[in-house]
Amino acid sequence: MNKLLFWVVVLTSLLEAFAQTDLSRKVFVFPRESATDHVNLIPSLEKPLQNFTLCFRAYSDLSRSHTLFSYSSQDKDNELLVYKEKTGENSLYSLNIGRNEVVFKSTEKFPAPVHICASWESSSGIAEFWINGTPLVKKGLRRGYSVEANPKIVLGQEQDSYGGKFDRSQSFVGEIGDLYMWDSVLPPEEILSAYHGAPLPANILDWRALNYEIKGYVIIKPLVWV
């Protein structure tokens, strides 16, 4: 009986640490600054990306810069990175693709929840960034590039190697939820649908059917600020 109980506990722990589940109306809470606490996201992605749209909600009162979404390939740590460079009412967000970066300026309340969408189109190189349903000035980078497949995708930490080498000074402290990623550039009306809580089904990452692995002190809690 003791042996059976042991394996039940082990199996339960594994299912909690690595799971596919519907996280609607829930968030990952990152309660502390660290160089270890994070969530690995396991995408449905078997080929390089020519286009993408990424949307999610975040809530943090950090006054320093911090990572929001880290996608590394075997060749490049910043294959796709969304980073908050400056906090406050006059915020700066950066989007890295293939180690190239563009910066977007945003005026917003602080601290306050934020809905972020970032998209990129290889054929034109145009990158778009939306904050709370409002588009920021378009930028261009990496025209003709392909974002590499087989990534390591991490929430809570910025990767300086493939799946690791974290720095606590870049870590995220706060809440993240409603994360979706598509292999296409969504039109404005679909961006707005995501902002209003009615996103289309996503084929790379979908918050309603998410494969993830929690590492360290990260807790799932109800979403109460939307």
N, C-alpha and C positions, 0 to 999 in steps of 0.2 A: 504493500500500500504506500509506504514511504517513497519507494522508487517511482511509482505511478504519479504520486503527487509532485515529485521533483520534475518529471517531464512535463506535466501540465503547467507548472510555473514557468519552465523554460520556454515552452511553446507560446504561452500567453505573452511573455516578455518580447519574444521575437515578433509576434503579430502586432504588438504595440509600437515597436521600434521601426518596423518595416511594413507599411500597410498601404492598401488602396482603399480610399474611403471618400464619402461625400462630406465635404467640409463646409457646406452651405451654412451661412450665419455663424461661422466660427473663424477664429484667428489663431495664428501662432504667436505666442507671447515670448519675447526674449527679455527676461527680467533684469539682466545685469550685463555689464561690460565684461567681455572675456575674449580669450583667443582660442576657445574650444567649442562653445555652444553654437550649434548650427543645425540646419535641416538640409538634407540632401534630397533634391527632387529628381525623380527618374522619368525622363520624357519619352514620348513615342516619337522618335526621330532616328531615321535610318539613312538619311542622305543629307548632303550639305544644303544650307538654306540660301535661297535667292531672295527671299522676302520674309518678313515676319511682322507681327504685331504682338506686343506684350502689354497686358493691363493688370494692375493690382491696386490694392488700397494699403496705405501705411499710416501709422500714427506714432509719433515720437516727439519727445521734448529735448532731444540731444541738441546741444549748442555747437558741437563740432561737426566736421564732415564725417560722412559714414556711407557704407555700402548699402544698396537696396536690392540688387540682383546681380549675381556673379555666375557667369557661364564661361568655363575654360575648356580649351581643347588640349590635345596632347602636345601641340606645338606652341600654343599661345595661352598665357594665363588670362589675359583680358580679351578673349575672343569676342565676348559680348558682355558689357558691364554697364549697369545703371548706378550712378553714384551721386550723392548729394554733396556738392562741393562747399556750399555755403547755406547756412540756415538763417531763419529770421524772415522778416516781411519781404525783403529783397533777396530771394533765394536763387541759387545757381545749381543746375543739374547738368551732369555730363553723361553722354552716351558714347561708349567705346565700342568700336567694331574693328576686329583685326588689329588691335593696338593703336588705332587712330581714334581721335576724340573730337567731338563737338560739344559746345556748352550752350545751354538754354537758360534764359533769364525769366524769372517768374515773380510776380507780386502776390503774396498770399498771407493769410493770418498765421500767426505762430504763437504757441503750438496749436495745431489743429489737424484733424484727419485730412488726408489728401488722396485723391484718386489719380493715378498716373497711367498714361498709355504712351508707349514709344513704338514707332514703326520705322521700317527701313526697306527700301526697294533697290535691289542691286542694279537694275538696268539704268536707272537715273542717278543712283547714289543719294537720293533725297531721304532725309531722316525727318520724321515728324515727332513732336512731343506735345502731349496734351495734359493739362493740369485741371482737374475738376470740371471736365467737359469743355474746356477752352483750349483751342490750339495756340501754341507758341510759334514764333517765327521759324520757318523751315530752314534746315541746314543741309549741307551735302558732304558726304564722305564715302570713301571706298567704292566708287563706281565700278561695276563689273566684278566685284569681289563675291566670294561664296563663304558664308559662315560654316565652319567645319562641323561635321556630325560627330557622334559619339562623345558628347560633352559630359563634364561634371557640372551640375547646376546646384548652387548653394545659396541659401538664404541665411542671413545673420553674420556672414563673414565674407571678406574679399580674398579670393584665391591668388596667391603669388606662385603657385605651382598647380599641377593637375590634381585638383581635389584637396589641396592642403596649403601649408605655409601661411597660416593666418596671423594677423596683427591686431591686437585688441584695440589699438587706436583707430582702426577702420571699421570696427564691429558695429552692428546695429543693435540698439536697445529700444524696445517698443513693441508694436503689434503690426503684423502683416496678414492680409487676407484677400479673398476674392481674386486670386491670381489665375490668369488665363494667358495662353500663348498659342498663336495661329501661324501657319506657314504662308500667310498672305498679308497684304496691306489692307486693313479694314477701311471701308468708306466712312465718312464722318457720321452718318446716321447709326452705324453699328458701334462706333466708339461711344456715341452718346447713349446707346442702349446699355453698353457695359457700365458706363458711369451711373446710370439709373438703376442698376442691379438686375438687368435682363440681358446678359451676354449670350451670343450665339455659342453653340457647342464648339469647343476648341480641340484641335487635333494634335497639339504637342503637349500642352499642359492644361488640365481642366480641374478647377477647384472642386467640382462636383464629383470627380472620379480621379483622385490624385494618388499617384505612387510617391511615397516619401519615406524618409528614414530620419528619425530624430536622434541627434547626437548631443549629449550634455543636457544642460538645464534650459529646456524649451517646453512650454506648456500649451496645450490647446484649451482655449476658453471661448465662450460665446462672444460674438460680435455685438457690441452694445453702443457703438458710436456712429452708426449709420441709420 
